[in-house]
Amino acid sequence: MLLSRPVMDIESWSPDNPIKRESWSTVLTLAYQSLGVVYGDLSTSPLFVFRSTFAEDIQHSESNEEIYGVLSFVFWTLTLIPLLKYVFIVLRADDNGEGGTFALYSLLCRHARVSTLPNGQVADEDLYEYKRDGISPANRGLGLGLSLRSTLEKHRLLQIMLLALALIGTCMVIGDGVLTPAISGMEYIEVPVACIILVFLFYLQHYGTHRIGFLFAPVVIAWLFCISAIGVYNIFHWNPHVYQALSPYYMYKFLKKTQTGGWKSLGGILLCITGSEAMFADLGHFSQMSIKIAFTFVVYPSLILAYMGQAAYLSKHHIIESGYHIGFYESVPEKIRWPVLAIAILAAVVGSQSIITGTFSIIKQCSALGCFPRVRIVHTSSKICGQIYIPEINWTLMLLCLAVTVGFRDTKHISNASGLAVITVMLVTTCLMSLVIVLCWHRSVILAVCFILFFGSIEALYFSASLIKFLDGAWVPVALSFIFLIIMYVWHYGTLKKYEFDVQNKVPINWLLSLGPNLGIVRVQGIGLIHTELVSGIPAIFSHFLTNLPAFHNVLVFLCVKYVPVPHVRPEERFLVGRIGPKDYRVYRCIARYGYRDIQMDDVMFENDLVCSIAEFIRSEGSECNGGQEDLENEERMTVIGTTSTNSKGIRMCNDDEDLSEETSTTKLKEISSPEVPRKRVRFLVPESPQINVTARTELQELMEAREAGMAFILGHCYVKAKMGSSLIKRIVINTCYDFLRRNSRGPAHALCFPRASTLEVGMVYHV
């Protein structure tokens, strides 16, 4: 069977092995796949443009000025927006291979402290991805964008506006993801058949971008070959001089002659670049070079030839007869119309694939950065971690697409809606790119102003023409985007309020010290992992637990799993480990950091890496000459510890059924064994050098015994409620909307790593 389930190989994914280092054969393979995924929507635009442009607003005469003017607009729009703006400029602003409006926002968050993530730390700026971008406290204030950066960092309102701008662009992409499949399904077929095809299209998504790309690419290639060949035929057969229309002078003549009608018709011309934003949104599924090659050498010339061929045909058939329609199908030679129609139907269905995959990527970024409810993310490729599938989003898009298809039953109104969504995303991208040029690329402010004025003025012209069609269907993406914007804002607002409650109600360290080494309760064998969102301090859920249960584990670990605004966190920088209170308390803090493109390890791997990171922290602390004196002021001092796979000279852990005799003799490891017990033994393999003191060895012994006894995961199950005296709007947002989203979203991904039998949920009400 052609389609089969993918096999995930997590070990092959690494931030040090990005897609950028691939061979030319791999790049060309990705370029081939991108034709079936990224460019399906853009390549089918010749089906709509001329017909939509001349539908109502322009009644052209016997002269060719209107046709030449439309062709000139199409040529220069395709050249300036997809080719110049996206291929040569915007694609270079990828966030380590990830694209989309939220990738631009993530770049800005790294280069200026504008992130709204509440649990950010200064230590995050020492990550490799920050240094790779040249970001550090030493050079943060350098460059021409100093005043702009400081202004953004000082004003909270500007940071909220920047986030809102990124969310608007994201929501418009999602809205376009609803409209594009509906347009594709209704072009040449009846509504019931279109619905069946849409259901089948969304069903295929779980097979992954890799397989869908290979399946759909031949369809798009056949379609591009057809439209380019037909274009060449029409040019030479009907009007070889149509190339004259490429002069921008014809745009001026077009607007001068048609005036208001020509301006309104720009909404139809805008359809020639629908799908351009998918080149950037789908970047994580492919690579920058593959997308550039596919567009520059295949898609762009094919589209230009297709539009020139249509214009050449229309220039000789521009007298409107009774029942005559201006469209692509009329320009196809009569002998091959039926085969071309069949390919056109297939290409139109494939055309929606680009925006679907782009929606998956953007939702994953939003969810990781705390702006969308947690969803299940399935990685469908063992080589490219950006190729993902999100079941909840897939079926939600399908239901919305079916509703739009059944509700409208007319491609003209849906085309108006799609045009407004597309141009809004492009405007948002232009605004964010102007900030990236200054803050991330450290270029002149003048260059950024020129960028936003040049591309922004072109897009604003199309935006105004699309806005005129608001009541004729363009309201649909606005309504859909508004719904998704409310969901994102409510989730982000509730998450922030919940974290603020944790910060305001965290337990002071003096309270913990007053309990003594036993914390005032019975300490039992084992390791207790207490999940918390806090990166410092003791969460209120811990004191709530102590007041209700008389016993706790001998080793306590406050575990915080957080996402940082970078695509990847290298394994050697994964954990931040510190100590809470004196050594006798055996209480640690461990912060596991992940980028928004990272996937979390399975339960066994995560548990082993977590325990080994604590053991390595104890060993490194024990090798320091501190005279055994505790420094409680350094309670929040954290040490960066890598995973066991990256720390070859550090502590390793193995079970009694693993044979490491050969490895032990070669690496000169020394074994610390626990006393004989009837349960499964766990061993720490400690390097001979540097030497650790007796206290650290004792602490390692207790940690090993606790690991043998078992590990439990204590998860706080919070109920967020608006506190007394809150406004009506806040009570609706928190008590109704956020509570509904929280109850129907996925739990934390790391919570799913632990067996349900080892998980203990502690309920607590948060009054925010």
C-alpha positions, 0 to 999 in steps of 0.5 A: 500500500502506498500510504503507511504509518510512519515510524518515529525515530526520536534519536535522529532529531537534534538541533545540531543536525538541522535540515540546512546541512542536507545534500543536494539530492535531499534538497531536490527531493524536498523541493519535489515534495513541496510542489504537492504541499506548498504550491497547490493553492498558488498554482491553481490561482489561474482558475479564478483571477481573470474571471473574478476580476472581470466579474462585476466591476469591469466591463471591458470594451473592444480595446485590450487596455483592461486585459493588458492592465490586469496582466501587468498587475498580475505579473508585477504582483507575483514578482514583487510579493511571492518572489521578491518579498517572500523568496528573497527576504522573508524566508531568510527570517526563519527561526532555525527552519521554522516559519510563520508569523509566530516564528517572527514573533519568537525571533523578536522575543529573543532579541528583545525582552518582549516575551509574555511567557511568565516563567522566563529566566536570565539563564535562558539567554545563555542557551546556544540558540541565543548565542547563535543569534549574537544575543547576550546581555553584553551586546543587547544594547548595541546597534541602531535599534537600541531606542526601539528595543528599549521602548518595547522592553519598557512599555507593557502595552507595546508588548501586548500589541506586538503579541496581538499582531502576531495572533491576528496573523496566526488567526487569519492563517487558520481562517484561510485554512478553512476557506481554501479547501472550501474553494477548492472543493466547489470549483467544478463539482457539486456540493455533496461531492465536494463534501465527500472529497473534503472528508477524504482530504482531511482523512489523509492528513494523518499519514504525514507531509512526507507521504502526502507530498509524494502523493500530491506532487505529480498532480501539481507538476502535471497541472503546472505543465498543462497551464504553461504549455497551454499558455505558450500555445495561446501566446503564439496562436492568438497574440505573440505581442502580449509580452508588451503588457508586462510593462508597468505603464499598463497598470497606470492606464488600467487604473486611469481608465477604469477608476473606481471599478478598477480599484474594486477589481483588485480584489480579484487580482489579489487571488493570483498570490493566494497561497504565497504565505504558505511558503513561509508557514510551511517552512518547518515541513521542508527547507528554505532552499527547497522552497526557493528552488521549487518556486523560482524555477518551476512555479513562477515561470509556469504561472507567468506563462499561464497568465500571459496565455489567458491574456493573449486568448482574451485579447482576441475574444474580449467581446462579451456575448450572451452567456459568455464567461471569462475564465481559464477553461475557455482559453483551453483548446477544445480538443484537450478540455476534458483531460485538462478539466480532470487535472484541474479538479485534482489540482484544486483539491490538492491546492488546500494542502498548503494551508492545512500543513501551515496551520498545524505548524502555527498551532504547535508554536502557539501552544508551546508558547502558551497562546493556545490550549494544549493539543496532541501533536503527532510527529510524522517524520523520523528525519524532519521534526517540523512535519507534524499532524494535530488531530484536533485541529485537523477535524475542527478544520474539516467541520468548519470547511464543510459548514462553509461549503454547504453554507455558501455554495458559491465560490465568488463569495468565498474567494472574496473572503479568502482574499481578505484573509491572505492580504491580512496575513501579508500585512502582519508579516510585513510589519513584523519583518520590519522589526526583525530587520532592525532588532534581529538583523541589526540593519538600518532603521531606514531600510526597515522603513523602506521595506514597510513603506514599499511592500506595505503600500502595495498590500494596503492597496489590495487590502482596501479593495478586499475590504469593500467586499466585506458584506459579500463574504469577506466577513467570514475570515474576520468572524473565524479569526475573531473566534480563534483570537478570543480562544487564544487570548482567553487561554493566554490570559488565564495562564498568566493569571494562574502563574501570577497566583502561584508567584504571589502565594508561593511558600517562603524558604523560611517556612521550609527551614522551620520544618527541619530536615524531616519537614515535620512529617514522615519521610518514606523511601522514594522520589517525589516529583512535584510538578510546578510552573514556578521557576523559583520558590516553593509552590503553594500546592506543596504546603497544601499537600503537607497539610492533608497527608502525613508522609512524603518521599525521602527525596523531593524534586520540584520539577518545572517543564517549560518552553522557551522562545527558541526552536530547539534546546540542545540536549547538553543544555536541557536541565537546570538543577539547583537545591532548595534548603540545606543538603539534609533536606534532600529537596531539589529543583529541576527545570527541563527546558524545551524549544517549541520544535522539540519533542519530549522524551518517553517516561523511562528516558525522561526519568533516567535523565532527570535522576542522572542530572540531579546526581551529576549536580550532587557530584559537581557540588561535592567536588567543589571545596566549600568546606561543607558550609551551606550557603542558603543565599544561593538557594536559587543558583542553578547549574546547567546539566545535560542529558546522559547521552551528551554527558559521556564523562558524567554519572550514568545509571544502569540496572542490574540486568545490564552488562557494562563490564566491558565499558567499565574497563575502558572508561574507568568508571567506579560503581556505587552499589546499594545494599542487597534488597529483593527488588531490582537494583539500580547502580550509579557509575561515577567517574574516578575524577574529580574526587567527591567528598564523603557527604556527596557520596552519602547523598548519591547513595540515598538518591540511588536507594530512593530511585530503587524504591520508585518514583511518583509524580505529584500533579496539581489539579487546579480549579481557576476561579475569579476572585470575589469582587471581579468584574463581570467580564473577568468572571465570564472569561475565567469561570466560563471560557478558560475553565471550559478550555482547560477541562477540554484541552490536553494535559501537560505532555510530560504528565503523560510520560508517567504511568497513571499508577504513579501519578497523584493529582492534588486538587486546589482552587486558584482565586485569581 
